[in-house]
Amino acid sequence: MTNRDRIVGTLSCLPVDRPPYGVGIGFAPWSETWQRWREESGLEFLNVADYFGFDAGFQIVPAEYGPLPRFEQEVLRENVDFVVSRDYRGIVMRNRRDLHSMPEFIQHPIRGWDDWRAYKEQRLQPRIERRLEAVGDFLAAAAGVDAPVQVGAFPWGVFGTARDLMGAEELLYALYDQPDLVQDIMTAYTDLWLAIYEAVAAMTRIDHIHIWEDMAGRQGSLISMEMVERFMMPQYDRIADFARRHGVPLVSVDSDGLVDELVEVMVRHGVNVYFPFEVAAGNDIEQFRRLHPKLGIWGGLDKRALAAGGEALHRELDRAERMLACGGYIPGCDHLIPPDVSWANWKYFCEHLRKLCGA
């Protein structure tokens, strides 16, 4: 069985020769983690994927899914500890110089209809040829890689992009105060993505459509399921229709936080893969498997257990073994690997997981 067929088959809950191994964000370290591992392993040129023989993951089509032209990236002010800058999406943020924390978002490009009309006119026109300029070289290189092809990527999603454009608090107010503006943002961006997907589908087979939302915390979704149905799901229905017409087998969503309600709604609108199932937020992948036997589940092993080691680490390996026995599961941690995980624990975890996967 090819690696591509193995990944697609697993997440489609079909029989496969063995589960994929080392695929996804649950095997990627923070930059600090990578530096720690390099020092503890003594491997100056450590490549984690090569060292452990991870299977090749999704090949992501490098289209311009956001503003084109991009906003000019510039440093606005700085001191010894912090840098305030504008990124290519137009978001002004404050970052620690050492990048050891999440950024603080200060200003977003859309404050109302006037900003949005100008943004849409200047930066959201299809311009498909320009948006796909890098795709030809990508397809030539990807032809030699046994891996499925993905469209859509971080940081683009129906809710996620609207939040990045407006800011979280501003978007939550706008759902009540300016619902037409929110709907127009979500519709216009989905129009753009579908136009990109159509162009890519004319060039190659698409295996996976990814939607990044990151729209939940420990308490659950940032918005009610009524709001999800009203504002987001019409766009999901359009994406699912594209997937059906073009034979795309996988439609996935990425959200941190407690996602039990979100999964219930989204699977009714064409989503058949979900990740990373953050354990600290209360997600239990075994419970999700019982409730959704045909959902492709990806991740969901507690990264904190890797730092603890010992019995805690083995509990997660046991959980992985039970999930693998059910099928439809790609094992991995519930997000990027933090720097409190030692090289010894990480190596132990990967070597045991490789045996479970038969890789």
Secondary structure, DSSP 4 states (H G I P E B T S, - for coil): --HHHHHHHHHTT---SS---S-SGGGPBPHHHHHHHHHHHT-TT--HHHHHTPPP--EE-----S-SSPPPPEEEEE-SSEEEEE-TTS-EEEEETT--SPPEEEE-S-SSHHHHHHHHHHH-S--HHHHTTTHHHHHHHHTTS-S-EEE--TT--HHHHHHHHH-HHHHHHHHHH-HHHHHHHHHHHHHHHHHHHHHHHTTS---EEEEE---EETTEESS-HHHIIIIIHHHHHHHHHHHHHTT--EEEEEE-S--HHHHHHHHTTT--EEEE--GGGT--HHHHHHH-TTSEEE--B-HHHHHH-HHHHHHHHHHHHHHHHHSSEE--BSSSBPTTS-HHHHHHHHHHHHHHHT-
